[in-house]
Amino acid sequence: MNQEFFDALAMLAKDKGIPVSYLVEKIQNAIVIAVRRDWGANDENIIVEIDPESGVFKVALRKEVVEEVEDPVSQILPAEAAEVDPRAALHGFVDIPLETKQFGRIAAQTAKHVIRQGIREAERGQVLQAFQSKEHEIVSAVVLRIDSRKGFATLEIGKNEAVLPKSEQVPTEELHEGDRIRVYVVDVSESERGPRIMISRTHPGLVKRLFEMEVPEIYDGTVEIKAISREAGLRTKMAVWSKDPNVDAVGACIGPRGSRVAHIVEELGGEKIDVIRYSEAPEELIAAALSPADVRSVELAEDGSRACKVTVPDHQLSLAIGNKGQNVRLAARLTGWKIDIHPESGYYEGPSGTTAGN
């Protein structure tokens, strides 16, 4: 009987990937609860020994040998104790073995419940540990199913599943069951319902990690990504800086004939990527951030409000602002400055098409 139990335990541990020692601990706790419920014993009187290596499976009530029994659960007469252990002495202790079938249906159900709960906790712990090691990293995933009503996608990542919310999907992408994609693990935390995994296809960290994987100079620390802003599926701006004056940070990221950045653009479904040279001088950084537009001048606000006035050639105004303000919006996020763009002539065509002054 004991060998069958331990064989089943080993198989369960293998199938679920849970250590045998963890299962043994949960089963011991379950049996203690069952004995406490059926016999009214205190924990110190309950003996549960389960050792897979030696094959020992012992459940017993430890009772004190006394001349007069006041509590049958924790005390026993010398004559009765001698039947169990001839060496039992007065005021000593003897372990009274219990058969598993004596626990009854309720005790068995209690044990099963605690064991199942323990297995669920172990599985959740494994999922949490697996994802925590991947936090702020890119992982490969397979799309298992799409919720047609809410739009979220359930992904298979290794042996685990995670949900990619609609808000974290690239608006220009359409996912299908069976698609293999890469996602960025934003955050991993524990909650009452189990591990909470936040994954994303829109997070700027995805682009950053893709460049680290594609550009050796970033991976080895020679080139550093100083700032990044992104509107997923449309455009990303990234400011880079080189610790080595002999290494061109922008050129390293773009690669020979644009090969490195092209691979990342392909991975992101055609998303445009502007790589600019970082500068400690705000005027230089802001001018570069408005690429591909040419900038005539950058005037910083004198009140220290991190606001600036940027002047561009008249014919470059729409390019500097970008479609629906995207270019200047991303430049502002990248630099951390509020950018007010003005045409060189001092006048520009307002939203209604009329000429408006600055």
C-alpha positions in Angstrom: 0.0 0.0 0.0 2.8 2.4 1.0 4.8 1.7 -2.1 1.7 2.4 -4.3 1.3 5.7 -2.5 4.9 6.7 -3.0 4.8 5.6 -6.7 1.7 7.7 -7.3 3.3 10.7 -5.4 6.4 10.5 -7.6 4.3 10.4 -10.8 2.2 13.3 -9.6 5.3 15.3 -8.9 6.8 14.5 -12.3 3.6 15.4 -14.2 3.1 18.7 -12.4 6.7 19.6 -12.1 6.4 20.0 -8.3 9.0 18.8 -5.8 8.1 15.6 -3.9 9.1 17.3 -0.7 6.5 20.0 -1.2 3.8 17.5 -1.8 4.8 15.5 1.2 4.6 18.6 3.4 1.1 19.4 2.1 -0.1 15.9 2.6 1.3 15.8 6.2 -0.5 19.1 6.9 -3.7 17.6 5.5 -3.5 14.5 7.6 -2.9 16.5 10.7 -6.0 18.5 10.0 -8.0 15.3 9.4 -6.8 13.7 12.7 -7.4 16.9 14.6 -11.0 17.0 13.3 -11.9 13.3 13.8 -10.1 12.8 17.1 -10.0 16.2 18.7 -6.3 15.9 19.2 -3.8 18.7 19.6 -1.1 19.1 17.0 1.6 18.1 19.5 -0.2 14.7 20.0 -0.4 14.0 16.3 2.5 12.2 14.6 2.7 12.1 10.8 5.9 10.7 9.2 6.1 10.4 5.4 9.5 9.5 4.0 9.6 8.6 0.2 13.2 7.3 0.5 12.6 4.8 3.3 9.0 4.1 2.3 7.7 5.0 5.8 4.1 6.3 6.1 3.2 6.5 9.7 0.1 8.2 11.3 -0.2 8.0 15.1 -1.6 9.6 18.2 1.1 10.2 20.8 -0.4 9.4 24.3 1.0 9.7 27.8 1.0 6.6 30.0 -0.9 7.5 33.2 -2.5 5.6 36.1 -5.9 7.2 35.6 -7.1 8.5 32.2 -8.7 11.9 32.2 -8.3 12.6 28.5 -8.6 9.5 26.3 -7.2 11.5 23.3 -3.9 12.2 24.9 -3.6 9.6 27.7 -3.6 5.8 28.0 -3.5 3.2 30.8 -0.3 1.2 31.3 -1.9 -2.1 30.3 -3.2 -0.7 27.0 0.1 1.0 26.3 1.9 -2.4 26.9 -0.1 -4.0 24.1 1.3 -1.4 21.7 4.8 -1.2 23.1 5.9 -3.6 25.9 8.7 -1.1 26.9 6.1 1.7 27.7 6.7 3.1 31.1 4.4 5.1 33.5 4.5 8.9 32.6 6.2 7.9 29.3 4.7 8.2 25.9 3.5 5.7 23.3 2.5 6.2 19.7 -0.9 4.6 18.8 -0.9 3.8 15.1 -3.9 4.9 13.1 -5.1 3.3 9.9 -5.8 5.6 6.9 -9.4 4.2 6.6 -10.1 5.3 10.2 -10.1 9.0 9.0 -13.5 8.6 7.4 -15.0 10.3 4.4 -14.8 13.8 5.8 -11.2 13.5 6.8 -10.3 12.1 3.3 -12.1 15.0 1.6 -10.3 17.5 3.8 -6.9 15.9 2.9 -7.8 15.9 -0.8 -8.8 19.6 -0.7 -5.7 20.7 1.1 -3.5 18.7 -1.3 -5.3 20.2 -4.3 -4.9 23.6 -2.8 -1.2 23.0 -2.2 -0.7 21.8 -5.8 -2.5 25.0 -7.1 -0.3 27.1 -4.9 2.9 25.4 -6.1 1.8 25.7 -9.7 1.1 29.4 -9.2 4.5 29.8 -7.5 6.2 28.1 -10.4 4.4 30.4 -12.9 5.4 33.5 -10.8 9.0 32.4 -10.6 9.2 31.6 -14.3 7.9 35.0 -15.4 9.8 36.9 -12.7 13.0 35.7 -14.3 11.8 37.2 -17.6 10.6 40.6 -16.2 11.6 43.5 -18.5 12.7 41.0 -21.2 11.3 39.8 -24.5 9.7 36.4 -24.7 8.4 34.3 -27.6 4.8 33.4 -27.5 2.2 31.6 -29.6 -1.4 33.0 -30.0 -3.7 30.3 -28.6 -7.0 32.1 -29.0 -8.6 35.5 -29.6 -11.6 36.9 -27.7 -13.7 38.3 -30.5 -15.8 40.4 -28.1 -13.2 42.0 -25.8 -10.2 41.6 -28.2 -7.7 40.2 -25.8 -5.4 37.4 -26.9 -4.4 34.4 -24.8 -0.8 33.5 -25.5 1.2 30.4 -24.7 4.6 31.3 -23.3 6.7 28.1 -22.6 4.4 25.9 -20.5 2.3 28.8 -19.2 -0.4 31.1 -20.5 -0.7 34.8 -20.3 -3.2 37.4 -21.6 -2.3 40.2 -24.0 -5.0 42.9 -23.5 -6.3 44.8 -26.4 -4.7 48.0 -25.0 -1.3 46.4 -25.2 -1.7 45.2 -28.8 -0.3 47.2 -31.7 -3.4 48.9 -33.4 -2.0 48.2 -36.9 -1.5 44.5 -36.2 -4.1 41.8 -36.5 -3.4 38.7 -34.5 -4.5 35.2 -35.5 -4.6 31.9 -33.7 -1.3 30.1 -34.2 0.7 33.3 -34.8 4.2 33.3 -33.2 5.0 36.7 -31.8 7.4 38.4 -29.3 6.1 40.3 -26.3 7.7 42.4 -23.6 7.2 41.4 -20.0 6.3 44.7 -18.3 5.5 43.5 -14.7 5.1 40.4 -12.7 3.4 40.5 -9.3 1.4 38.2 -6.9 -2.3 38.8 -6.3 -5.1 37.0 -4.5 -6.1 35.3 -7.7 -2.5 34.1 -8.4 0.4 35.6 -10.5 -0.4 38.8 -12.4 1.6 39.0 -15.6 1.5 42.2 -17.6 2.8 41.7 -21.2 2.8 44.2 -24.0 3.5 44.7 -27.7 3.2 48.5 -27.4 5.7 49.2 -24.6 8.8 51.2 -25.5 10.8 48.5 -23.7 10.1 46.1 -26.5 11.9 48.4 -29.0 14.8 48.9 -26.5 15.3 45.2 -26.0 15.1 44.5 -29.8 17.9 47.0 -30.3 20.0 45.4 -27.5 19.5 42.0 -29.3 20.3 43.4 -32.7 23.2 45.8 -32.0 26.3 44.4 -30.3 27.5 47.8 -29.3 24.4 48.3 -27.2 24.6 44.8 -25.7 28.2 45.3 -24.6 27.5 48.8 -23.2 29.5 50.9 -25.7 26.3 52.5 -27.0 23.6 53.5 -24.5 20.0 54.1 -25.2 19.4 57.4 -23.2 15.7 57.9 -24.0 12.9 56.4 -26.1 9.3 57.4 -27.0 6.9 55.4 -29.0 3.5 55.3 -30.6 3.2 51.6 -31.4 2.7 50.6 -35.0 3.4 54.1 -36.2 6.7 55.7 -35.0 9.4 55.4 -32.4 12.1 58.0 -31.6 15.2 56.8 -29.8 18.2 58.9 -28.5 21.5 57.1 -28.3 24.9 58.0 -27.0 28.4 56.4 -27.4 30.9 56.0 -24.6 33.6 55.5 -27.2 34.3 58.6 -29.4 35.4 56.3 -32.1 32.0 54.6 -32.3 29.1 56.3 -34.0 26.1 55.6 -31.9 23.5 56.3 -34.6 25.5 54.4 -37.2 25.8 51.4 -35.0 22.1 51.3 -34.4 21.2 51.7 -38.1 23.8 49.2 -39.2 25.5 48.6 -42.6 23.1 49.9 -45.3 20.4 50.1 -42.6 20.3 46.4 -42.0 20.1 46.4 -38.2 17.2 48.9 -38.0 15.5 47.2 -40.9 15.3 43.9 -39.0 13.6 45.7 -36.1 11.2 47.6 -38.4 10.2 44.3 -39.9 9.6 42.8 -36.5 7.4 45.7 -35.6 5.4 45.5 -38.8 6.8 48.5 -40.6 6.8 50.9 -37.7 9.1 53.9 -38.5 12.1 54.4 -36.2 14.1 57.6 -35.8 17.5 57.1 -34.2 19.0 60.4 -33.0 22.3 61.3 -31.3 21.8 62.2 -27.6 23.2 65.5 -26.3 23.4 67.0 -22.8 22.6 70.4 -24.5 18.8 70.7 -24.6 18.9 72.8 -27.7 20.8 70.1 -29.7 18.7 67.3 -28.3 15.4 69.0 -29.1 16.6 69.9 -32.7 17.6 66.3 -33.3 14.4 65.0 -31.8 12.3 66.8 -34.4 14.0 64.8 -37.2 13.4 64.5 -40.1 12.5 68.2 -40.0 15.3 70.8 -40.2 15.4 73.2 -37.3 16.6 76.8 -37.6 16.8 77.6 -33.8 15.7 76.5 -30.4 15.0 79.1 -27.7 14.6 77.8 -24.1 12.2 79.5 -21.8 14.0 81.8 -19.3 11.7 80.9 -16.4 13.1 77.3 -16.2 9.8 75.7 -17.1 11.3 73.2 -19.6 9.4 74.8 -22.4 11.0 76.0 -25.7 10.3 77.8 -28.9 11.5 76.0 -32.1 11.8 77.8 -35.4 11.7 75.8 -38.6 11.6 76.8 -42.3 8.0 77.4 -43.5 8.0 74.5 -45.9 9.2 72.2 -43.0 6.4 73.2 -40.6 4.1 70.3 -41.3 7.0 67.9 -41.3 8.1 69.1 -37.9 4.6 68.9 -36.4 3.9 65.5 -38.1 0.6 63.9 -39.0 -1.9 64.8 -36.3 1.0 66.3 -34.3 2.8 62.9 -33.9 6.4 64.1 -34.7 6.4 67.0 -32.2 4.5 64.9 -29.6 7.1 62.1 -29.7 9.9 64.6 -29.6 8.4 66.2 -26.5 8.2 62.8 -24.8 11.7 61.9 -25.8 13.3 65.1 -24.5 10.9 66.0 -21.6 10.5 69.5 -23.0 7.3 71.3 -24.1 7.9 72.2 -27.7 6.2 75.2 -29.4 6.9 75.1 -33.1 6.9 78.3 -35.2 7.6 78.9 -38.9 10.5 81.1 -39.9 8.3 83.7 -41.5 6.3 84.1 -38.3 3.0 83.0 -39.9 1.5 79.6 -40.6 -1.7 78.1 -41.9 -4.1 77.5 -38.9 -6.5 74.5 -38.6 -9.2 76.3 -40.6 -6.7 77.1 -43.5 -6.5 80.8 -42.7 -3.3 82.6 -42.0 -2.6 82.9 -38.2 0.0 84.9 -36.5 2.4 83.5 -33.8 
